[in-house]
Structures are given as structure tokens and as C-alpha cells.
Amino acid sequence: MTDDTDNREGAAPKPLSGNAKRKMRSASRLYAVQALFQMEHSAQSVPSVRSEFLDHRFGAIYEGDEMQEGDPVLFSALLENAVNWQAKIDQMTDRALVAKWPIDRIDPTLRALFRAAGAELVMAETPPKVVIVEYVGVAQAFFPEGKEPKFVNAVLDHMAREAQPQAF
């Protein structure tokens, strides 16, 4: 006989494991990069993009594949802070890039990635080494065959040392 108590209406949801929470946070970072790219490309506002992602992308099923559920609090904070602190984050990114490559000349996906990662570094709630590893993983998802993940690692290391020097 099976226990259906978790399936009853009104039953409290099972608490998430640490691994499930990590996966949701990782997914939120990927979604934030996608959302920031979309905002730049289509000039959408934070509220409209946030609603689209929370309502239609988190946990969506595309061609039989279910997308990971995200952490809506982290996702929202990344979007808000990337927009609110964009000038500061872009300046940090520019200082980390070679002089010939200002942020407006780099790939828009990487620009979105640096803005999301920069927002998380400025928020200073996640250890910078974790932020770097997470966003290098995002770069690997977008550029599986390229050199971009190594580039992202180097730029984010520089940005992290500027944003949180006490962590190094």
C-alpha cells in the first residue's frame, strides 16, 4: 500500500534537498543570462521578462524535455541587480577585458553572462569562487566547443577580486 499523503490537496510540499536547491539556483543563473540577453535584444522590461520566465520557462517542457525548475528569488534578484548596477558591472567587466575589447564589442550572450555574474558578485551573498564556477558552467552550456569558458573564468576571476577582495 502506498502513502498518498503528499499528493493530497493542501498537503505541505516535501522540503527540497540541498542538491535540488543547488540545481534550482544553477538553473536560475542560466535563466538570468537568457533573460538579460532577451532584454537587450528586444528592449523588454524586467517585469515583463521576469513574468515570462517565471510563468512559461521555469519547469517548461520543450520537445519532451522538461526544463529545470528555477529559484524565483535568486532569478529576480539577478535581473533586478544586473539592471540596477549595470554601469558598475559593465565598468568592472571593462577593467577585466583587454583594452581592445570593451564590453560593447563582445558577444551579447557573454555580455549578459557577465552582467548576471557581476550582479551576483556585487550582491556578495554567494562566495565568489562559487559564482565563477557556476557561470563558467553556464558558458559551457552556451559554448560547448569554444574557448569562451576559459575566457569567462579569467574575466570573472578579475571581477570577483575587485568586487570582493576580502574573499581572496
Secondary structure, 3 states (H helix, E strand, C coil): CCCCHHHCCCCCCCCCCHHHHHHHHHHHHHHHHHHHHHHHHHCCCHHHHHHHHHHHHCCCEECCEECCCCCHHHHHHHHHHHHHCHHHHHHHHHHHCCCCCCHHHCCHHHHHHHHHHHHHHHHCCCCHHHHHHHHHHHHHHHCCCCCHHHHHHHHHHHHHHHHCHHHC
